[in-house]
């Protein structure tokens, strides 16, 4: 079994997820949002407090708020970075976008070490995460579905009563809606959604209540 621990960080209030195996304490760090030294310290302190051993670093997509902490995590824990190949241009442009928003400079992310594609699986102890390709918010957004425990790490694809914005470069509203309807809505009603921002929700709640669907 696994546990999902949430850290909400940076000026955009992005959810960093520490997903860990309850027995081995091995952990995947999804979308590290640590932007300041204080937030980096908070991330490390949380990992230490929980007794975790990070083994994987994965970005659901590469908008700047989801990759702020990549360089820190790679430097601190020596992890390899995995992303979808269509996200590489987004990752490379992140420092420039941050500057355009008038924010303090970010440390550029290391280049990806490997690519993650739809149909693949990511393992953590005895848990398996199915990779679902869900473009629209970003060209290479990927979600990670734990079928056995019925939850999904959804990035910025689906939120509680909302969806990811599509007015950013390479975003597309119709593509996003198609991704949600074909990849996420077929999941069971009780599937817990861990979004990139805001509180958790379930597939059933969003099927019934989300005004965008």
GROMACS elastic network, one bead per residue, 0.5 to 0.9 nm:
[ bonds ]
;  ai    aj funct       b0    kb
    1    20     6  0.85384   500
    1    21     6  0.60597   500
    1    22     6  0.58938   500
    1    23     6  0.77599   500
    1   125     6  0.85110   500
    1   126     6  0.73989   500
    1   127     6  0.68014   500
    1   148     6  0.88775   500
    1   149     6  0.75288   500
    2    19     6  0.67133   500
    2    20     6  0.53623   500
    2    22     6  0.53434   500
    2    23     6  0.84204   500
    2    25     6  0.89594   500
    2   124     6  0.84730   500
    2   125     6  0.87034   500
    2   126     6  0.89064   500
    2   127     6  0.72598   500
    2   149     6  0.80665   500
    3    18     6  0.80772   500
    3    19     6  0.57008   500
    3    20     6  0.54582   500
    3    21     6  0.66363   500
    3    22     6  0.65929   500
    4    17     6  0.64707   500
    4    18     6  0.58336   500
    4    20     6  0.66418   500
    4   194     6  0.87174   500
    5    16     6  0.82776   500
    5    17     6  0.57066   500
    5    18     6  0.50440   500
    5    19     6  0.62509   500
    5    20     6  0.81636   500
    6    15     6  0.61987   500
    6    16     6  0.57788   500
    6    18     6  0.64317   500
    6    19     6  0.86578   500
    6   194     6  0.89510   500
    7    14     6  0.80882   500
    7    15     6  0.56516   500
    7    16     6  0.50204   500
    7    17     6  0.64253   500
    7    18     6  0.79449   500
    7    32     6  0.87843   500
    7    33     6  0.84686   500
    7    42     6  0.87100   500
    7    43     6  0.76059   500
    7    46     6  0.87110   500
    8    13     6  0.55141   500
    8    14     6  0.53398   500
    8    16     6  0.60539   500
    8    17     6  0.86978   500
    8    33     6  0.77206   500
    8    34     6  0.88070   500
    8   197     6  0.80619   500
    8   198     6  0.87421   500
    9    12     6  0.73937   500
    9    13     6  0.50541   500
    9    14     6  0.54575   500
    9    15     6  0.65819   500
    9    16     6  0.72655   500
    9    32     6  0.85945   500
    9    33     6  0.57014   500
    9    34     6  0.59370   500
    9    35     6  0.75122   500
    9    39     6  0.68284   500
    9    65     6  0.88847   500
   10    13     6  0.53877   500
   10    14     6  0.64759   500
   10    33     6  0.60976   500
   10    34     6  0.61024   500
   10    35     6  0.55111   500
   10    36     6  0.75513   500
   10    39     6  0.76367   500
   10    65     6  0.71668   500
   10    68     6  0.83068   500
   11    14     6  0.79654   500
   11    35     6  0.82786   500
   11    65     6  0.82475   500
   12    65     6  0.66066   500
   12   197     6  0.83391   500
   13    33     6  0.84245   500
   13    65     6  0.83408   500
   13   196     6  0.88638   500
   13   197     6  0.65443   500
   13   198     6  0.79692   500
   14    31     6  0.84477   500
   14    32     6  0.85911   500
   14    33     6  0.61865   500
   14    65     6  0.64503   500
   14    66     6  0.68505   500
   14   196     6  0.58126   500
   14   197     6  0.51125   500
   14   198     6  0.78937   500
   15    30     6  0.88164   500
   15    31     6  0.75041   500
   15    32     6  0.79647   500
   15    33     6  0.71159   500
   15    66     6  0.81645   500
   15   155     6  0.86712   500
   15   194     6  0.85867   500
   15   195     6  0.72823   500
   15   196     6  0.50651   500
   15   197     6  0.54655   500
   15   198     6  0.74950   500
   16    29     6  0.73626   500
   16    30     6  0.59933   500
   16    31     6  0.53069   500
   16    32     6  0.50374   500
   16    33     6  0.58385   500
   16    34     6  0.82194   500
   16    66     6  0.77397   500
   16   196     6  0.75155   500
   17    28     6  0.79427   500
   17    29     6  0.59488   500
   17    30     6  0.50933   500
   17    31     6  0.68274   500
   17    32     6  0.74530   500
   17   153     6  0.82799   500
   17   194     6  0.84771   500
   17   196     6  0.88043   500
   18    27     6  0.62886   500
   18    28     6  0.58839   500
   18    30     6  0.64865   500
   18    32     6  0.89237   500
   18    47     6  0.81426   500
   18    52     6  0.89770   500
   18    54     6  0.85837   500
   19    26     6  0.84164   500
   19    27     6  0.53987   500
   19    28     6  0.52530   500
   19    29     6  0.66084   500
   19    30     6  0.77001   500
   19   124     6  0.86777   500
   20    23     6  0.87128   500
   20    24     6  0.81342   500
   20    25     6  0.56543   500
   20    26     6  0.54768   500
   20    28     6  0.63364   500
   20    29     6  0.87307   500
   20    52     6  0.73262   500
   20    53     6  0.85441   500
   20    54     6  0.83493   500
   20   124     6  0.74136   500
   20   125     6  0.85436   500
   21    24     6  0.56195   500
   21    26     6  0.55474   500
   21    27     6  0.64898   500
   21    52     6  0.88848   500
   21   124     6  0.65304   500
   21   125     6  0.59596   500
   21   126     6  0.78784   500
   21   127     6  0.77208   500
   22    25     6  0.55239   500
   22    26     6  0.80617   500
   22   125     6  0.88695   500
   23    26     6  0.82145   500
   23   125     6  0.82047   500
   24    27     6  0.87301   500
   24    52     6  0.83655   500
   24    53     6  0.83482   500
   24   125     6  0.70879   500
   25    50     6  0.82104   500
   25    51     6  0.67011   500
   25    53     6  0.59277   500
   25    54     6  0.82468   500
   25   125     6  0.88078   500
   26    52     6  0.58782   500
   26    54     6  0.56749   500
   26    55     6  0.61649   500
   26    56     6  0.87906   500
   26   124     6  0.71120   500
   26   125     6  0.72523   500
   27    47     6  0.89758   500
   27    52     6  0.62283   500
   27    53     6  0.57874   500
   27    55     6  0.57092   500
   27    56     6  0.68335   500
   27    57     6  0.89436   500
   27   124     6  0.72882   500
   28    53     6  0.87683   500
   28    54     6  0.58799   500
   28    55     6  0.59677   500
   28    57     6  0.59034   500
   28    58     6  0.72818   500
   28   124     6  0.75207   500
   29    32     6  0.65971   500
   29    54     6  0.68447   500
   29    55     6  0.80424   500
   29    56     6  0.61941   500
   29    58     6  0.63265   500
   29    59     6  0.84879   500
   29    73     6  0.85615   500
   30    56     6  0.83494   500
   30    57     6  0.60931   500
   30    59     6  0.57024   500
   30    60     6  0.70553   500
   30    66     6  0.84599   500
   30   153     6  0.83390   500
   30   155     6  0.88986   500
   31    57     6  0.77452   500
   31    58     6  0.63466   500
   31    60     6  0.65705   500
   31    61     6  0.79316   500
   31    62     6  0.83090   500
   31    65     6  0.82653   500
   31    67     6  0.59390   500
   31    68     6  0.83417   500
   31    69     6  0.77487   500
   31    70     6  0.78003   500
   31   155     6  0.81654   500
   31   196     6  0.82334   500
   32    35     6  0.88336   500
   32    43     6  0.85372   500
   32    57     6  0.83382   500
   32    58     6  0.86189   500
   32    59     6  0.79655   500
   32    65     6  0.83502   500
   32    66     6  0.59277   500
   32    67     6  0.58982   500
   32    68     6  0.65159   500
   32    70     6  0.61420   500
   32    72     6  0.88942   500
   32    73     6  0.76451   500
   33    39     6  0.82976   500
   33    40     6  0.87998   500
   33    64     6  0.84866   500
   33    65     6  0.57674   500
   33    66     6  0.51822   500
   33    67     6  0.59684   500
   33    68     6  0.50135   500
   33    69     6  0.50973   500
   33    70     6  0.79553   500
   34    37     6  0.78325   500
   34    38     6  0.82575   500
   34    40     6  0.52528   500
   34    41     6  0.86930   500
   34    42     6  0.83646   500
   34    43     6  0.71955   500
   34    65     6  0.85770   500
   34    66     6  0.87218   500
   34    67     6  0.82970   500
   34    68     6  0.57696   500
   34    70     6  0.83821   500
   34    72     6  0.82139   500
   35    38     6  0.82436   500
   35    39     6  0.62161   500
   35    40     6  0.70385   500
   35    65     6  0.82920   500
   35    67     6  0.89790   500
   35    68     6  0.53787   500
   35    69     6  0.61646   500
   35   106     6  0.72765   500
   35   107     6  0.87263   500
   36    39     6  0.51440   500
   36    40     6  0.62760   500
   36    41     6  0.86126   500
   36    68     6  0.89497   500
   36    69     6  0.88823   500
   37    41     6  0.61154   500
   37    42     6  0.85547   500
   38    41     6  0.50363   500
   38    42     6  0.61772   500
   38    43     6  0.86960   500
   39    43     6  0.61686   500
   39    44     6  0.86555   500
   39    69     6  0.89919   500
   40    43     6  0.51021   500
   40    44     6  0.63283   500
   40    45     6  0.85334   500
   40    69     6  0.74110   500
   40    72     6  0.73029   500
   40    73     6  0.86005   500
   41    44     6  0.52042   500
   41    45     6  0.59488   500
   41    46     6  0.84772   500
   42    45     6  0.50452   500
   42    46     6  0.60524   500
   42    47     6  0.86021   500
   43    46     6  0.52378   500
   43    47     6  0.63114   500
   43    48     6  0.86771   500
   44    47     6  0.50778   500
   44    48     6  0.61071   500
   44    49     6  0.84865   500
   44    73     6  0.89944   500
   44    76     6  0.87882   500
   45    48     6  0.50488   500
   45    49     6  0.59414   500
   45    50     6  0.85267   500
   46    49     6  0.50089   500
   46    50     6  0.61190   500
   46    51     6  0.84041   500
   46    52     6  0.86552   500
   47    50     6  0.53363   500
   47    51     6  0.60917   500
   47    52     6  0.52890   500
   47    53     6  0.75985   500
   47    54     6  0.80944   500
   48    52     6  0.62771   500
   48    53     6  0.85396   500
   49    52     6  0.78477   500
   53    77     6  0.87596   500
   54    57     6  0.79220   500
   54    77     6  0.69663   500
   54    79     6  0.77523   500
   55    77     6  0.81799   500
   55    78     6  0.87660   500
   55    79     6  0.64591   500
   55    80     6  0.84990   500
   55   124     6  0.86934   500
   56    79     6  0.59618   500
   56    80     6  0.65950   500
   56    81     6  0.72916   500
   56    82     6  0.80683   500
   56   124     6  0.89053   500
   57    70     6  0.79238   500
   57    73     6  0.78007   500
   57    74     6  0.79653   500
   57    79     6  0.61676   500
   57    80     6  0.62295   500
   57    81     6  0.51019   500
   57    82     6  0.63625   500
   57    83     6  0.89894   500
   58    61     6  0.87057   500
   58    80     6  0.84773   500
   58    81     6  0.58325   500
   58    83     6  0.61342   500
   59    62     6  0.62563   500
   59    66     6  0.69400   500
   59    67     6  0.70795   500
   59    70     6  0.87487   500
   59    81     6  0.77023   500
   59    82     6  0.65338   500
   59    83     6  0.54459   500
   59    84     6  0.81823   500
   59   141     6  0.86965   500
   59   142     6  0.83635   500
   59   155     6  0.84106   500
   60    66     6  0.80188   500
   60    82     6  0.89546   500
   60    83     6  0.68303   500
   60    84     6  0.78647   500
   60   140     6  0.82005   500
   60   141     6  0.56552   500
   60   142     6  0.51374   500
   60   143     6  0.62962   500
   60   144     6  0.82112   500
   60   153     6  0.81019   500
   60   154     6  0.74334   500
   60   155     6  0.54004   500
   60   156     6  0.81511   500
   60   196     6  0.88101   500
   61    66     6  0.71366   500
   61    67     6  0.83868   500
   61    83     6  0.69192   500
   61    84     6  0.73978   500
   61    87     6  0.62589   500
   61    90     6  0.82759   500
   61    91     6  0.83386   500
   61   137     6  0.89649   500
   61   138     6  0.67579   500
   61   139     6  0.83316   500
   61   140     6  0.63588   500
   61   142     6  0.67376   500
   61   155     6  0.70117   500
   61   156     6  0.80890   500
   62    65     6  0.79424   500
   62    66     6  0.60052   500
   62    67     6  0.59804   500
   62    83     6  0.78840   500
   62    87     6  0.59253   500
   62    88     6  0.75949   500
   62    89     6  0.87028   500
   62    90     6  0.56678   500
   62    92     6  0.87394   500
   62    94     6  0.76841   500
   62   138     6  0.80341   500
   62   140     6  0.85174   500
   62   141     6  0.82138   500
   63    66     6  0.56798   500
   63    67     6  0.67120   500
   63    68     6  0.89505   500
   63    87     6  0.86656   500
   63    90     6  0.63579   500
   63    91     6  0.67556   500
   63    93     6  0.88009   500
   63    94     6  0.64820   500
   63    97     6  0.88862   500
   63   138     6  0.79327   500
   64    67     6  0.52522   500
   64    68     6  0.59502   500
   64    90     6  0.82599   500
   64    91     6  0.73487   500
   64    93     6  0.84859   500
   64    95     6  0.73254   500
   64    97     6  0.74606   500
   64    98     6  0.68740   500
   64   106     6  0.87181   500
   65    68     6  0.56680   500
   65    69     6  0.86704   500
   65    94     6  0.87081   500
   65    98     6  0.89028   500
   66    69     6  0.76592   500
   66    70     6  0.84264   500
   66   155     6  0.87162   500
   66   196     6  0.80889   500
   67    70     6  0.52172   500
   67    71     6  0.82016   500
   67    91     6  0.76459   500
   67    94     6  0.81626   500
   67   108     6  0.86646   500
   67   109     6  0.67857   500
   68    71     6  0.75017   500
   68    72     6  0.83692   500
   68    94     6  0.87499   500
   68   106     6  0.66286   500
   68   107     6  0.72062   500
   68   108     6  0.78444   500
   68   109     6  0.73545   500
   69    72     6  0.52570   500
   69    73     6  0.60992   500
   69    74     6  0.85756   500
   69   107     6  0.82615   500
   69   109     6  0.78014   500
   70    73     6  0.52384   500
   70    74     6  0.60969   500
   70    75     6  0.84837   500
   70    81     6  0.79054   500
   70   107     6  0.86211   500
   70   108     6  0.81500   500
   70   109     6  0.53843   500
   70   110     6  0.70512   500
   71    74     6  0.52377   500
   71    75     6  0.60480   500
   71    76     6  0.84625   500
   71   107     6  0.66549   500
   71   108     6  0.67490   500
   71   110     6  0.59411   500
   72    75     6  0.51345   500
   72    76     6  0.59038   500
   72    77     6  0.83373   500
   72   107     6  0.84355   500
   72   109     6  0.86000   500
   73    76     6  0.51115   500
   73    77     6  0.57230   500
   73    78     6  0.72843   500
   73    79     6  0.71140   500
   74    77     6  0.55204   500
   74    79     6  0.50118   500
   74    80     6  0.68512   500
   74    81     6  0.76681   500
   74   109     6  0.88664   500
   74   110     6  0.77927   500
   75    78     6  0.55929   500
   75    79     6  0.78510   500
   76    79     6  0.83023   500
   80   112     6  0.73297   500
   80   113     6  0.55799   500
   80   114     6  0.76493   500
   81   110     6  0.78516   500
   81   111     6  0.75428   500
   81   113     6  0.52525   500
   81   114     6  0.66455   500
   81   115     6  0.84836   500
   82   112     6  0.57216   500
   82   113     6  0.61521   500
   82   114     6  0.51218   500
   82   115     6  0.54223   500
   82   116     6  0.62604   500
   83    86     6  0.83321   500
   83    87     6  0.66871   500
   83    88     6  0.76083   500
   83   112     6  0.65455   500
   83   113     6  0.84693   500
   83   114     6  0.69388   500
   83   115     6  0.51510   500
   83   116     6  0.55783   500
   83   117     6  0.85027   500
   83   140     6  0.82179   500
   83   141     6  0.87672   500
   83   142     6  0.83607   500
   84    87     6  0.55661   500
   84    88     6  0.74695   500
   84   114     6  0.85148   500
   84   115     6  0.52145   500
   84   117     6  0.60893   500
   84   118     6  0.87094   500
   84   133     6  0.86707   500
   84   139     6  0.89847   500
   84   140     6  0.54557   500
   84   141     6  0.71210   500
   84   142     6  0.70481   500
   85    88     6  0.56938   500
   85    89     6  0.86728   500
   85   112     6  0.87979   500
   85   114     6  0.85037   500
   85   115     6  0.55830   500
   85   116     6  0.71718   500
   85   117     6  0.78790   500
   85   140     6  0.68852   500
   86    89     6  0.70729   500
   86    90     6  0.80395   500
   86   138     6  0.87195   500
   86   139     6  0.59391   500
   86   141     6  0.83663   500
   87    90     6  0.51634   500
   87    91     6  0.61706   500
   87    92     6  0.87200   500
   87   138     6  0.75800   500
   87   139     6  0.65133   500
   87   140     6  0.50965   500
   87   141     6  0.75205   500
   88    91     6  0.50204   500
   88    92     6  0.61961   500
   88    93     6  0.86630   500
   88   111     6  0.80261   500
   88   112     6  0.76314   500
   88   140     6  0.87084   500
   89    92     6  0.51088   500
   89    93     6  0.61843   500
   89    94     6  0.86853   500
   90    93     6  0.52457   500
   90    94     6  0.62295   500
   90   138     6  0.83617   500
   90   139     6  0.87348   500
   90   169     6  0.87616   500
   91    94     6  0.53743   500
   91    95     6  0.84488   500
   91   108     6  0.85762   500
   91   109     6  0.72249   500
   91   111     6  0.81028   500
   91   112     6  0.89123   500
   92    95     6  0.74084   500
   92    96     6  0.85095   500
   92   108     6  0.78160   500
   92   109     6  0.77081   500
   92   111     6  0.79646   500
   93    96     6  0.54591   500
   93    97     6  0.63198   500
   93    98     6  0.88082   500
   94    97     6  0.51196   500
   94    98     6  0.61867   500
   94    99     6  0.86854   500
   94   106     6  0.84225   500
   94   108     6  0.74870   500
   94   109     6  0.84052   500
   95    98     6  0.51077   500
   95    99     6  0.63053   500
   95   100     6  0.87136   500
   95   105     6  0.68243   500
   95   106     6  0.59445   500
   95   107     6  0.74591   500
   95   108     6  0.61252   500
   95   109     6  0.86891   500
   96    99     6  0.50890   500
   96   100     6  0.62355   500
   96   101     6  0.87773   500
   96   105     6  0.87350   500
   97   101     6  0.63312   500
   97   102     6  0.88333   500
   98   101     6  0.51828   500
   98   102     6  0.66221   500
   98   103     6  0.56649   500
   98   104     6  0.74216   500
   98   105     6  0.67816   500
   98   106     6  0.71896   500
   99   102     6  0.51265   500
   99   103     6  0.57266   500
   99   104     6  0.69856   500
   99   105     6  0.63597   500
   99   106     6  0.84721   500
  100   103     6  0.76098   500
  102   105     6  0.87342   500
  103   106     6  0.83875   500
  105   108     6  0.88646   500
  106   109     6  0.86868   500
  108   111     6  0.89814   500
  109   112     6  0.85297   500
  110   113     6  0.85461   500
  112   115     6  0.71677   500
  116   120     6  0.71400   500
  116   121     6  0.87405   500
  116   122     6  0.89178   500
  116   131     6  0.78524   500
  116   142     6  0.84444   500
  117   120     6  0.58728   500
  117   121     6  0.87560   500
  117   131     6  0.68825   500
  117   132     6  0.81591   500
  117   133     6  0.73239   500
  117   142     6  0.81965   500
  118   121     6  0.83152   500
  118   130     6  0.80420   500
  118   131     6  0.50941   500
  118   132     6  0.53074   500
  118   133     6  0.52101   500
  118   142     6  0.76849   500
  119   130     6  0.68211   500
  119   131     6  0.57333   500
  119   132     6  0.69025   500
  119   133     6  0.83262   500
  120   129     6  0.85708   500
  120   130     6  0.63931   500
  120   131     6  0.56327   500
  120   132     6  0.85295   500
  121   128     6  0.63857   500
  121   129     6  0.53767   500
  121   131     6  0.57401   500
  121   144     6  0.84420   500
  122   127     6  0.84116   500
  122   128     6  0.57719   500
  122   129     6  0.50082   500
  122   130     6  0.66371   500
  122   131     6  0.74050   500
  122   144     6  0.81176   500
  123   126     6  0.70650   500
  123   127     6  0.57060   500
  123   129     6  0.61737   500
  123   130     6  0.89269   500
  124   127     6  0.51389   500
  124   128     6  0.64097   500
  124   129     6  0.81052   500
  125   128     6  0.81206   500
  127   146     6  0.72018   500
  127   147     6  0.89805   500
  127   148     6  0.76079   500
  127   149     6  0.85046   500
  128   145     6  0.81037   500
  128   146     6  0.60207   500
  128   147     6  0.76920   500
  128   148     6  0.78900   500
  129   143     6  0.89862   500
  129   144     6  0.53501   500
  129   147     6  0.72331   500
  129   148     6  0.89851   500
  129   152     6  0.83985   500
  130   143     6  0.80184   500
  130   144     6  0.54829   500
  130   146     6  0.65235   500
  130   147     6  0.76644   500
  131   142     6  0.64636   500
  131   143     6  0.58561   500
  131   145     6  0.66242   500
  132   141     6  0.85830   500
  132   142     6  0.55019   500
  132   143     6  0.50737   500
  132   144     6  0.63092   500
  132   145     6  0.73902   500
  132   183     6  0.68236   500
  132   184     6  0.85806   500
  133   140     6  0.70724   500
  133   141     6  0.62390   500
  133   143     6  0.65703   500
  133   179     6  0.77153   500
  133   183     6  0.78794   500
  134   137     6  0.83284   500
  134   138     6  0.85280   500
  134   139     6  0.82630   500
  134   140     6  0.71669   500
  134   141     6  0.53013   500
  134   142     6  0.54428   500
  134   143     6  0.68476   500
  134   157     6  0.70596   500
  134   175     6  0.83919   500
  134   176     6  0.69616   500
  134   178     6  0.84122   500
  134   180     6  0.70488   500
  134   183     6  0.70862   500
  134   184     6  0.86666   500
  135   138     6  0.56308   500
  135   140     6  0.54118   500
  135   141     6  0.50044   500
  135   142     6  0.73331   500
  135   157     6  0.79795   500
  135   171     6  0.80810   500
  135   172     6  0.82010   500
  135   175     6  0.64267   500
  135   176     6  0.58485   500
  135   178     6  0.87379   500
  135   179     6  0.63696   500
  136   139     6  0.59128   500
  136   140     6  0.81079   500
  136   141     6  0.75011   500
  136   157     6  0.77434   500
  136   164     6  0.81551   500
  136   165     6  0.86434   500
  136   166     6  0.66385   500
  136   170     6  0.78681   500
  136   171     6  0.51845   500
  136   173     6  0.60605   500
  136   174     6  0.72736   500
  136   177     6  0.74999   500
  136   178     6  0.82948   500
  136   179     6  0.72247   500
  137   140     6  0.85959   500
  137   141     6  0.71172   500
  137   156     6  0.68389   500
  137   157     6  0.62905   500
  137   163     6  0.85196   500
  137   164     6  0.54618   500
  137   165     6  0.58539   500
  137   166     6  0.50025   500
  137   167     6  0.82079   500
  137   168     6  0.76891   500
  137   170     6  0.78964   500
  137   172     6  0.64978   500
  137   173     6  0.74047   500
  137   175     6  0.82398   500
  137   176     6  0.60283   500
  138   141     6  0.55019   500
  138   156     6  0.85474   500
  138   157     6  0.86457   500
  138   164     6  0.88676   500
  138   166     6  0.76553   500
  138   168     6  0.79329   500
  138   169     6  0.79328   500
  138   170     6  0.62207   500
  138   171     6  0.52341   500
  138   172     6  0.79117   500
  138   176     6  0.85906   500
  139   170     6  0.61140   500
  139   171     6  0.65974   500
  139   172     6  0.84324   500
  141   154     6  0.87737   500
  141   155     6  0.74019   500
  141   156     6  0.79921   500
  141   157     6  0.74989   500
  142   153     6  0.88470   500
  142   154     6  0.74009   500
  142   155     6  0.74066   500
  142   157     6  0.85537   500
  143   152     6  0.67342   500
  143   153     6  0.55912   500
  143   155     6  0.64902   500
  143   157     6  0.81105   500
  144   151     6  0.84467   500
  144   152     6  0.54188   500
  144   153     6  0.50669   500
  144   154     6  0.66746   500
  144   155     6  0.89301   500
  145   148     6  0.89154   500
  145   149     6  0.89278   500
  145   150     6  0.73484   500
  145   151     6  0.59876   500
  145   153     6  0.65272   500
  145   154     6  0.82726   500
  146   149     6  0.56537   500
  146   150     6  0.55576   500
  146   151     6  0.54168   500
  146   152     6  0.60312   500
  146   153     6  0.84584   500
  147   151     6  0.68403   500
  147   152     6  0.82693   500
  147   191     6  0.85857   500
  148   151     6  0.83589   500
  149   191     6  0.84429   500
  150   187     6  0.87587   500
  150   188     6  0.78890   500
  150   190     6  0.72091   500
  150   192     6  0.64994   500
  151   190     6  0.83309   500
  151   193     6  0.59105   500
  151   194     6  0.74586   500
  151   202     6  0.85040   500
  152   191     6  0.70992   500
  152   192     6  0.62758   500
  152   193     6  0.51629   500
  152   194     6  0.60675   500
  152   195     6  0.84538   500
  153   192     6  0.87507   500
  153   193     6  0.63938   500
  153   195     6  0.64534   500
  153   196     6  0.81483   500
  154   157     6  0.59224   500
  154   158     6  0.65006   500
  154   159     6  0.83909   500
  154   193     6  0.63900   500
  154   194     6  0.57931   500
  154   195     6  0.50603   500
  154   196     6  0.67523   500
  155   158     6  0.74302   500
  155   159     6  0.87992   500
  155   164     6  0.87492   500
  155   194     6  0.75512   500
  155   195     6  0.52265   500
  155   197     6  0.79875   500
  156   159     6  0.70361   500
  156   163     6  0.72193   500
  156   164     6  0.50368   500
  156   165     6  0.80474   500
  156   195     6  0.61000   500
  156   197     6  0.71156   500
  157   163     6  0.59098   500
  157   164     6  0.50224   500
  157   165     6  0.85063   500
  157   176     6  0.71840   500
  157   179     6  0.82987   500
  157   180     6  0.72659   500
  157   195     6  0.75491   500
  157   196     6  0.80929   500
  158   161     6  0.82369   500
  158   162     6  0.64269   500
  158   164     6  0.60211   500
  158   180     6  0.73242   500
  158   184     6  0.86646   500
  158   193     6  0.79265   500
  158   194     6  0.88407   500
  158   195     6  0.64236   500
  158   196     6  0.83787   500
  158   206     6  0.86029   500
  159   163     6  0.52232   500
  159   164     6  0.71006   500
  159   193     6  0.79068   500
  159   194     6  0.82419   500
  159   195     6  0.56255   500
  159   196     6  0.77041   500
  159   197     6  0.71382   500
  159   198     6  0.70862   500
  159   199     6  0.78446   500
  159   200     6  0.77112   500
  159   201     6  0.73820   500
  159   206     6  0.83114   500
  159   210     6  0.88215   500
  160   163     6  0.78052   500
  160   193     6  0.84914   500
  160   195     6  0.79554   500
  160   198     6  0.72359   500
  160   199     6  0.66844   500
  160   200     6  0.66987   500
  160   201     6  0.54883   500
  160   202     6  0.80959   500
  160   205     6  0.82679   500
  160   206     6  0.68172   500
  160   209     6  0.89430   500
  160   210     6  0.74242   500
  161   201     6  0.85379   500
  161   205     6  0.83357   500
  161   206     6  0.61824   500
  161   209     6  0.64427   500
  161   211     6  0.65815   500
  161   212     6  0.77521   500
  162   206     6  0.83336   500
  162   210     6  0.61210   500
  162   211     6  0.71668   500
  162   212     6  0.64839   500
  162   213     6  0.87481   500
  163   166     6  0.89542   500
  163   176     6  0.83363   500
  163   177     6  0.84886   500
  163   180     6  0.88901   500
  163   210     6  0.84577   500
  163   212     6  0.70584   500
  163   213     6  0.88415   500
  164   173     6  0.88497   500
  164   176     6  0.78530   500
  165   168     6  0.72010   500
  165   171     6  0.77388   500
  165   172     6  0.87430   500
  165   173     6  0.78698   500
  166   169     6  0.80368   500
  166   170     6  0.80119   500
  166   172     6  0.52667   500
  166   173     6  0.54303   500
  166   176     6  0.77946   500
  167   170     6  0.81807   500
  167   171     6  0.59535   500
  167   172     6  0.73884   500
  167   173     6  0.81676   500
  168   171     6  0.54340   500
  168   172     6  0.85352   500
  169   172     6  0.87841   500
  171   175     6  0.82311   500
  171   176     6  0.81145   500
  172   175     6  0.53891   500
  172   176     6  0.62780   500
  172   177     6  0.88475   500
  173   176     6  0.51360   500
  173   177     6  0.62617   500
  173   178     6  0.85780   500
  174   177     6  0.51757   500
  174   178     6  0.61150   500
  174   179     6  0.85927   500
  175   178     6  0.50490   500
  175   179     6  0.61666   500
  175   180     6  0.87383   500
  176   179     6  0.50218   500
  176   180     6  0.62742   500
  176   181     6  0.86268   500
  177   180     6  0.51771   500
  177   181     6  0.61159   500
  177   182     6  0.85143   500
  177   212     6  0.82908   500
  177   213     6  0.74173   500
  178   181     6  0.51983   500
  178   182     6  0.59679   500
  178   183     6  0.81297   500
  179   182     6  0.53816   500
  179   183     6  0.55660   500
  179   184     6  0.72688   500
  180   183     6  0.54822   500
  180   185     6  0.61476   500
  180   186     6  0.89748   500
  180   213     6  0.85623   500
  181   184     6  0.60398   500
  181   185     6  0.50961   500
  181   186     6  0.73323   500
  181   213     6  0.80250   500
  182   185     6  0.63883   500
  182   186     6  0.66877   500
  183   186     6  0.63737   500
  183   187     6  0.76187   500
  184   187     6  0.56001   500
  184   188     6  0.89594   500
  184   203     6  0.72984   500
  185   188     6  0.78614   500
  185   189     6  0.83771   500
  185   203     6  0.64179   500
  185   204     6  0.81191   500
  185   206     6  0.84995   500
  185   207     6  0.68162   500
  186   189     6  0.85835   500
  186   203     6  0.86113   500
  187   190     6  0.83879   500
  187   191     6  0.67114   500
  187   203     6  0.68797   500
  187   204     6  0.86744   500
  188   191     6  0.55074   500
  188   202     6  0.88939   500
  188   203     6  0.67839   500
  188   204     6  0.71841   500
  189   192     6  0.84499   500
  189   202     6  0.65787   500
  189   205     6  0.73672   500
  189   206     6  0.89136   500
  189   207     6  0.81132   500
  190   202     6  0.58634   500
  190   203     6  0.64147   500
  190   204     6  0.61975   500
  190   205     6  0.85437   500
  191   201     6  0.84707   500
  191   202     6  0.53762   500
  191   203     6  0.55767   500
  191   204     6  0.75302   500
  192   200     6  0.68759   500
  192   201     6  0.58614   500
  192   203     6  0.66902   500
  193   199     6  0.88865   500
  193   200     6  0.55578   500
  193   201     6  0.52020   500
  193   202     6  0.52915   500
  193   203     6  0.67793   500
  194   197     6  0.84861   500
  194   198     6  0.87266   500
  194   199     6  0.74961   500
  194   200     6  0.51004   500
  194   201     6  0.71049   500
  194   202     6  0.86553   500
  195   198     6  0.66993   500
  195   199     6  0.71690   500
  195   200     6  0.63642   500
  195   201     6  0.81573   500
  196   199     6  0.89847   500
  197   200     6  0.88167   500
  201   204     6  0.85474   500
  201   205     6  0.67656   500
  201   206     6  0.73924   500
  202   205     6  0.52528   500
  202   206     6  0.64074   500
  202   207     6  0.86097   500
  203   206     6  0.52483   500
  203   207     6  0.60406   500
  203   208     6  0.86801   500
  204   207     6  0.50378   500
  204   208     6  0.63067   500
  204   209     6  0.84792   500
  205   208     6  0.52839   500
  205   209     6  0.57609   500
  205   210     6  0.75003   500
  206   209     6  0.50381   500
  206   211     6  0.84545   500
  206   213     6  0.79521   500
  207   210     6  0.62614   500
  207   213     6  0.71161   500
  208   211     6  0.86741   500
  208   213     6  0.86779   500
  209   212     6  0.89074   500
  209   213     6  0.83226   500
  210   213     6  0.56525   500
